[in-house]
């Protein structure tokens, strides 16, 4: 089971971003913060609400040296069709078709063959700094992910409900 402080498992996955399919690895983002979020499947009910919400904040995350990467077990061509259906995305959707990465991150639901709704915040040295996994019926909060990344980047203790600009402890 992965824990806070562990090295994030690297991966090599095909991904889709803006009319381009290419290989992605965690290593290519060394020196950046990464929000790696797993979701059950394309073309579902809850997932598009998360994906489109995150897409509205991509630029905010970029400004704080943070990359968003979505992963599901769908094929890269399904990601392409879905991203187009959603009106285009400004972050890559990666295909964990063989389910290796979902297993490496311990969030694969083997019986169903899909990943749980999990998010991992990874620091510039590839250390896992935050993990959250929820029921597949519950969408994640983009504002909370934004707050968590900002809090981690302070390097200080942040009280409950801390927001960027607030005093740290």
C-alpha positions as CSV (number, residue, x, y, z in Angstrom):
1,X,0.0,0.0,0.0
2,X,1.4,3.4,-1.0
3,X,1.8,5.9,1.8
4,X,2.6,9.6,2.2
5,X,6.4,10.1,1.6
6,X,6.7,7.1,-0.7
7,X,8.2,7.5,-4.1
8,X,5.5,7.7,-6.7
9,X,5.6,4.7,-9.1
10,X,6.7,5.8,-12.5
11,X,4.6,4.8,-15.5
12,X,4.7,4.9,-19.3
13,X,1.2,5.4,-20.7
14,X,-0.2,6.6,-24.0
15,X,-2.2,9.8,-23.5
16,X,-4.3,12.2,-25.4
17,X,-4.0,16.0,-25.4
18,X,-5.2,18.5,-28.0
19,X,-5.4,16.2,-31.1
20,X,-2.1,14.5,-30.2
21,X,-1.5,11.0,-28.9
22,X,1.9,10.5,-27.2
23,X,3.7,8.6,-24.4
24,X,3.7,10.1,-20.9
25,X,5.8,9.2,-17.9
26,X,6.0,10.6,-14.5
27,X,9.8,11.2,-15.0
28,X,9.1,13.9,-17.6
29,X,7.5,16.1,-15.0
30,X,10.5,16.1,-12.6
31,X,10.7,19.5,-11.0
32,X,6.9,20.0,-11.2
33,X,4.1,19.2,-8.9
34,X,1.7,16.6,-10.3
35,X,-1.9,16.0,-9.5
36,X,-2.4,12.5,-10.7
37,X,-6.1,11.6,-10.6
38,X,-7.6,8.2,-11.4
39,X,-11.3,7.9,-12.4
40,X,-13.4,4.9,-13.3
41,X,-14.3,5.4,-16.9
42,X,-15.0,7.8,-19.8
43,X,-18.6,8.5,-20.8
44,X,-20.0,8.1,-17.3
45,X,-22.1,10.4,-15.1
46,X,-19.8,11.7,-12.3
47,X,-16.5,11.7,-14.2
48,X,-17.3,14.5,-16.7
49,X,-18.3,16.8,-13.8
50,X,-14.8,16.4,-12.3
51,X,-12.9,16.6,-15.6
52,X,-14.7,19.7,-16.8
53,X,-14.3,21.3,-13.3
54,X,-10.5,20.6,-13.3
55,X,-10.3,21.9,-16.8
56,X,-11.6,25.3,-15.7
57,X,-8.6,25.6,-13.3
58,X,-5.8,24.2,-15.5
59,X,-4.2,27.7,-15.8
60,X,-4.4,28.3,-12.0
61,X,-2.5,25.0,-11.5
62,X,0.1,25.8,-14.1
63,X,0.8,29.1,-12.4
64,X,1.9,27.2,-9.4
65,X,4.1,24.7,-11.3
66,X,1.5,21.9,-11.2
67,X,0.5,19.5,-13.9
68,X,-2.9,17.7,-14.0
69,X,-3.0,14.2,-15.4
70,X,-6.1,12.0,-15.6
71,X,-5.9,8.2,-15.8
72,X,-8.5,5.6,-16.5
73,X,-8.5,2.1,-18.0
74,X,-10.1,3.3,-21.2
75,X,-8.2,3.3,-24.4
76,X,-6.5,6.4,-25.7
77,X,-9.0,6.6,-28.6
78,X,-11.9,6.6,-26.2
79,X,-10.1,9.4,-24.3
80,X,-9.8,11.4,-27.6
81,X,-13.5,11.0,-28.4
82,X,-14.6,11.8,-24.9
83,X,-12.3,14.9,-24.7
84,X,-13.8,16.1,-27.9
85,X,-17.3,15.5,-26.6
86,X,-16.5,17.5,-23.5
87,X,-15.4,20.4,-25.7
88,X,-11.7,19.9,-25.5
89,X,-9.4,19.6,-22.5
90,X,-6.2,21.4,-21.5
91,X,-4.6,18.5,-19.7
92,X,-3.8,14.9,-20.8
93,X,-6.0,11.9,-20.3
94,X,-3.8,8.8,-20.0
95,X,-4.8,5.2,-20.9
96,X,-4.0,2.6,-18.3
97,X,-5.5,-0.1,-20.6
98,X,-3.4,-2.9,-19.2
99,X,-4.3,-1.7,-15.6
100,X,-0.6,-1.8,-14.4
101,X,-0.5,1.8,-13.1
102,X,-3.8,1.4,-11.3
103,X,-2.4,-1.7,-9.6
104,X,0.9,0.1,-8.8
105,X,-1.1,2.9,-7.1
106,X,-3.2,0.3,-5.3
107,X,-6.6,1.6,-6.6
108,X,-7.7,-1.0,-9.1
109,X,-11.0,-2.7,-8.4
110,X,-10.0,-6.1,-9.8
111,X,-13.5,-7.5,-10.0
112,X,-14.8,-4.5,-12.0
113,X,-11.5,-3.8,-14.0
114,X,-11.7,-0.1,-13.2
115,X,-9.8,2.3,-11.0
116,X,-11.3,3.8,-7.9
117,X,-11.7,7.6,-7.8
118,X,-8.2,8.4,-6.4
119,X,-5.9,11.4,-6.4
120,X,-2.2,11.6,-5.7
121,X,-0.4,14.9,-5.2
122,X,3.3,14.3,-6.1
123,X,6.0,16.8,-5.3
124,X,8.8,17.8,-7.7
125,X,11.1,15.0,-6.4
126,X,8.4,12.4,-7.1
127,X,7.4,11.9,-3.5
128,X,3.7,11.3,-2.7
129,X,2.5,14.1,-0.5
130,X,-1.3,13.6,-0.5
131,X,-3.6,10.7,-1.2
132,X,-7.4,10.7,-1.3
133,X,-9.7,7.9,-2.5
134,X,-13.4,8.1,-2.6
135,X,-16.5,6.1,-3.6
136,X,-17.0,6.2,-7.3
137,X,-20.3,7.9,-6.8
138,X,-18.8,11.0,-5.2
139,X,-17.0,13.6,-7.3
140,X,-13.9,15.4,-6.0
141,X,-13.7,19.1,-5.2
142,X,-11.4,21.0,-7.6
143,X,-11.2,23.8,-5.0
144,X,-10.0,21.4,-2.4
145,X,-7.3,20.0,-4.7
146,X,-6.2,23.6,-5.4
147,X,-6.1,24.3,-1.7
148,X,-4.1,21.2,-0.9
149,X,-1.5,21.8,-3.5
150,X,-1.0,25.4,-2.4
151,X,-0.8,24.3,1.3
152,X,1.8,21.7,0.5
153,X,3.8,24.2,-1.5
154,X,4.1,26.5,1.5
155,X,6.3,23.9,3.3
156,X,4.6,24.9,6.5
157,X,1.8,23.7,8.7
158,X,-1.6,24.9,7.5
159,X,-4.7,24.9,9.7
160,X,-8.1,23.4,8.8
161,X,-9.8,25.5,6.1
162,X,-6.5,27.3,5.3
163,X,-6.6,29.0,1.9
164,X,-3.8,30.6,-0.1
165,X,-3.0,34.0,1.4
166,X,-4.0,32.9,4.9
167,X,-1.4,32.8,7.7
168,X,0.3,29.4,8.2
169,X,1.2,28.0,11.7
